[in-house]
Amino acid sequence: MIENYFEKGFTYNWNPPDKITTDPMDGAIVRSGSSHPPPLTYTGLHAGIFDGAALPSTLGVTIGAVIRHRWLNYVHGRTAYVRSTNTDVLTGFMSGCWICSWKGKSGNRRVGHIGTISAAAKNKPPNSTVKQAFTSSDAMRVGSHIRGYNPADAWNANEVLQVTNQTKIVTWAHIMSLVTTRNEFFSIIMMETKTPGKWICGGKKRVHGKDRGRIQTALA
């Protein structure tokens, strides 16, 4: 279970994919991700914040393991999606975008990242454009079994600041989303250290996905 690899104090080697800002911000729903993203490798523990609550040995976590996943791109002003029947999906970084999973008409699960941007007002383009396009799309049809959540809402600023200050070596804390093969949603704090390519997990929270009506309201 991929979520076992994300516990407070776990460390990694990683060079995450960057957001995509060069596409037209037209609200289009586009397939955009990677089945072979840059490796995310578990490297051990950061003693400063690891609390011993979940020992790697009890979780089946081994040093040097590459965490298998599919990466879902964050595309500004568009909804990116990947097909994800039997794969765990990671995406980020999150500041307010919604992540949703649904069944396409073919029956295959899709996981999407609704690409709003924090630099624009919620009710102005490109945010209004991408939200309206998604809520009018096939993903929101009756029978799509859509579920979604806002990963950034899982944490408050004090929680993020507290865990960041505990490490002493972090330059920035990011929120990442995980949607598992079992369609479970997790919001994960991933902290970028002062050493390039070295990361620390600041914790994870499981979040219950919202239903179609609540997604519609949140994206209005």
N, C-alpha and C positions, 0 to 999 in steps of 0.2 A: 504494500500500500504506500503510494508515493508520499502521503502526508506524514508518514513516519520519519521522513528525511528532513522535515522542517520543524525543529524544536528550538526553543530559546537557548542560544549559546552554541548551536551547531555552526561549523565554519565550512567554507566552500572556495574553490577556484572557479571563477566565472567571468565571462565577458558578454553580458546580455545584449541582445539585438536592440538597436535604437528605434525610436518612434519614426514613423514615416510622415513627413511634412510636405512632400513634393507633389502629391496627388491633388487633383481638383477637389475642393471641399464642397461637393455637390450632394452629399447625403447618400450616395450610392452604397449598396450592400455588395461587398466584393470579397471573393475568396482570397485570403492573404495570411500566410503563415508558413511554418516550416516543420517538416517531419524530421529534419536533421539539423536542429539549431546548434549553436555553440555549446560545447559540453559544460554541464553543471555538475561539478565533482565534489563530493563530500570529503572533507579533509580532517575533521576532528572536532575539538571543543575549544571554546574560549572560556577559560576558567573564571574570568571576571563576572560573567553573567549566567553561566550554566549552573542551574540549581539542583541538578541531580534528580529531578522529578521523573524524567524519562531517560533511562540509560540506553545508549545506542545498542548495547548487546541484547537487551530485552526486546528491542524493536526490530531486530534483524538488520541493523544498519552497519555497514562495514566501510572502513576508511579506504578511499580510492574508488568507491563506487560512483559511476556516472549515473545521474538520476535521469531515467528515460522519461521523455515527455514530448508533446507537440507544442511548439511555440505559436501563439496567436499574436499577430502584429497589432500595434496601436497605430491606426491611420487617422490623422487629423481630419475631421469633417466627413468621415465615412464610417460605416459599420463594416469592420473586417470580420470574417468568420473562417473557421476551419471545420471540416468534417471529422467527427471524433467518436466513432462507434465504440472502439476498444482502446482508446488512448486518453491519458491524462493531459490536461491542457493548462499551460501557464501563460500569463500575459501581464503586461505592466508597461510603465508604472502608473499607479492609480492616484488620481486627485479628485475624482468625482464621476468618472465614467461608469456606466452600468455594464455588467457582464450578464449575458443571458444564454441559456441553452434551450433548444427546441428541436422538434422533429420536422424535417423537410417532408415534402409530399412523397418522396421515395421511401420514407421511413427511417432514413439515416439521421443520427443526432448531429446537430450543429451547435457550435459554441461561438458566440459573437461578442465583440468589443465595440460598444457604441461610442464612436470617437469624438466626444465633446472635448472642448479645450478650456482650460481655466482662464485664459487671457481674454475671453469673450463673455458677454452677459448671457445668462441662461436662456433668455427669451429672444435673443438676436442671432442672426447667422454668424458663424456656421452652426452654432449649437441648435438653434431652432430647426434648421434645415435637416440635420442628421437625425434628430429626435422624431420629427414629423415623418420623415421617410421610413424610419423603422416601425413606428406605430401603425403605419398604413401598409406595411409589407405582409408577405405571406407568413412570416414568423409569428405574427399576432393573430393568425386565423384561429377560429375555434377548432380544437382538435390537434393543435401543434404541441400541446403539453409544455408550453413555455414556462420557464422559471428564471428568475433573475435576482441580482443583488448589486448593491453599490459597495465594493470592498473598502473604500475609504471611510465609510460610515461605521465600520467595525471598531475603529480606534479613535480615542480623543487625543488632543495634542499633548496632554500631560503624560499619557502612557508612552507615546513615542519618544518624548523628550527624556523621560526617566530612563528608559532602556538605552537610549543613545548615550546619555551621560555616564552610564555604568561602564561602558567599554573603554573610554578614553582615547580610542584610536579611530573613531568613525568620523567621516567627513559629511555623510548624508544618509538619511533613512528614507526608504522608499516602501510603498505598499504594492504588493504583487497579488494577483488572483490565481487561485488554483481551482479548477473544476475537474473532479476525479471521474474515472470510468463509471462510478456508481452514481454520478450526477450530484455529488456533494460539493458544496461551495466552501472554500477556505480563503480568508484574508490573511496574508503573511507579511510581516515586517522583514524586509531585507536591507541590511545596513552595509553601505559601501565604506571600506576602510581607507586609510591613507596610503596603503600599498595597493597599486593597481592590480585588479583582478582578484583581490581577496575580499570576501564577503562574510557577514555574520547574520544569522537569523535572530531577530529580536522577539520572535514569538508568532503564534498562529491562533486564529479563532475560526471555529466552524460557524457558518452563518446559514440560516434557513432561507431558501429561495422564496421570493415573492411570486404570487400568481399573476395571471394575465391582467386582472383588473388593477392590481396595485402597481404593476409596471406601467400600465397606461397612465395612471395618475401621476406617477413619479416623473414621467417623461413629457407630461403636458406642458 
